[in-house]
């Protein structure tokens, strides 16, 4: 079944936390362990990408604000 909307950072983090809790509590059946680990790996990559994108956007905004205050273009 296709998802109707894109996964958000918050949703990915919540799912990742659930997987970690299940593994720590030894609630994951051995037959499903590899599947859970693969999913966790994908979620970690997704979250890292979201954080990198947010960091880049914040840097751009801060650079623009600095340029407005100093009247000089920043170096990128």
Contact map, one row per residue, 1 for C-alpha under 8 A:
1110000000000000000000000000000000000000000000000000000000000000000000000000
1111000000000000000000000000000000000000000000000000000000000000000000000000
1111110000000000000000000000000000000000000000000000000000000000000000000000
0111110000000000000000000000000000000000000000000000000000000000000000000000
0011111000000000000000000000000000000000000000000000000000000000000000000000
0011111100000000000000000000000000000000000000000000000000000000000000000000
0000111110110000000000000000000000000000000000000000000000000000000000000000
0000011111110000000000000000000000000000000000000000000000000000000000000000
0000001111111000000000000000000000000000000001100100000000000000000000000000
0000000111111100000000000000000000000000000000000000000000000000000000000000
0000001111111110000000000000000000000000000000000000000000000000000000000000
0000001111111111000000000000000000000000001001100000000000000000000000000000
0000000011111111100000000000000000000000001000100000000000000000000000000000
0000000001111111110000000000000000000000000000000000000000000000000000000000
0000000000111111111000000000000000000000001000000000000000000000000000000000
0000000000011111111100000000000000000001001100000000000000000000000000000000
0000000000001111111110000000000000000000000000000000000000000000000000000000
0000000000000111111111000000000000000000000000000000000000000000000000000000
0000000000000011111111100000000000010001000000000000000000000000000000000000
0000000000000001111111110000000000000000000000000000000000000000000000000000
0000000000000000111111111000000000000000000000000000000000000000000000000000
0000000000000000011111111111000000000000000000000000000000000000000000000000
0000000000000000001111111111000000000000000000000000000000000000000000000000
0000000000000000000111111110000000000000000000000000000000000000000000000000
0000000000000000000011111110000000000000000000000000000000000000000000000000
0000000000000000000001111111100000000000000000000000000000000000000000000000
0000000000000000000001111111100000000000000000000000000000000000000000000000
0000000000000000000001100111110110000000000000000000000000000000000000000000
0000000000000000000000000111111110000000000000000000000000000000000000000000
0000000000000000000000000001111111000000000000000000000000000000000000000000
0000000000000000000000000000111111000000000000000000000000000000000000000000
0000000000000000000000000001111111110000000000000000000000000000000000000000
0000000000000000000000000001111111111000000000000000000000000000000000000000
0000000000000000000000000000011111111100000000000000000000000000000000000000
0000000000000000000000000000000111111110000000000000000000000000000000000000
0000000000000000001000000000000111111111000000000000000000000000000000000000
0000000000000000000000000000000011111111100000000000000000000000000000000000
0000000000000000000000000000000001111111110000000000000000000000000000000000
0000000000000000000000000000000000111111111000000000000000000000000000000000
0000000000000001001000000000000000011111111100000000000000000000000000000000
0000000000000000000000000000000000001111111110000000000000000000000000000000
0000000000000000000000000000000000000111111111000000000000000000000000000000
0000000000011011000000000000000000000011111111100000000000000000000000000000
0000000000000001000000000000000000000001111111110000000000000000000000000000
0000000000000000000000000000000000000000111111111000000000000000000000000000
0000000010010000000000000000000000000000011111111100000000000000000000000000
0000000010011000000000000000000000000000001111111110000000000000000000000000
0000000000000000000000000000000000000000000111111111000000000000000000000000
0000000000000000000000000000000000000000000011111111100000000000000000000000
0000000010000000000000000000000000000000000001111111110000000000000000000000
0000000000000000000000000000000000000000000000111111111000000000000000000000
0000000000000000000000000000000000000000000000011111111100000000000000000000
0000000000000000000000000000000000000000000000001111111110000000000000000000
0000000000000000000000000000000000000000000000000111111111000000000000000000
0000000000000000000000000000000000000000000000000011111111100000000000000000
0000000000000000000000000000000000000000000000000001111111110000000000000000
0000000000000000000000000000000000000000000000000000111111111000000000000000
0000000000000000000000000000000000000000000000000000011111111100000000000000
0000000000000000000000000000000000000000000000000000001111111110000000000000
0000000000000000000000000000000000000000000000000000000111111111000000000000
0000000000000000000000000000000000000000000000000000000011111111100000000000
0000000000000000000000000000000000000000000000000000000001111111110000000000
0000000000000000000000000000000000000000000000000000000000111111111000000100
0000000000000000000000000000000000000000000000000000000000011111111100000100
0000000000000000000000000000000000000000000000000000000000001111111110000000
0000000000000000000000000000000000000000000000000000000000000111111111100100
0000000000000000000000000000000000000000000000000000000000000011111111111100
0000000000000000000000000000000000000000000000000000000000000001111111110000
0000000000000000000000000000000000000000000000000000000000000000111111100000
0000000000000000000000000000000000000000000000000000000000000000011111110000
0000000000000000000000000000000000000000000000000000000000000000011111111000
0000000000000000000000000000000000000000000000000000000000000000001101111100
0000000000000000000000000000000000000000000000000000000000000000001000111110
0000000000000000000000000000000000000000000000000000000000000011011000011111
0000000000000000000000000000000000000000000000000000000000000000000000001111
0000000000000000000000000000000000000000000000000000000000000000000000000111
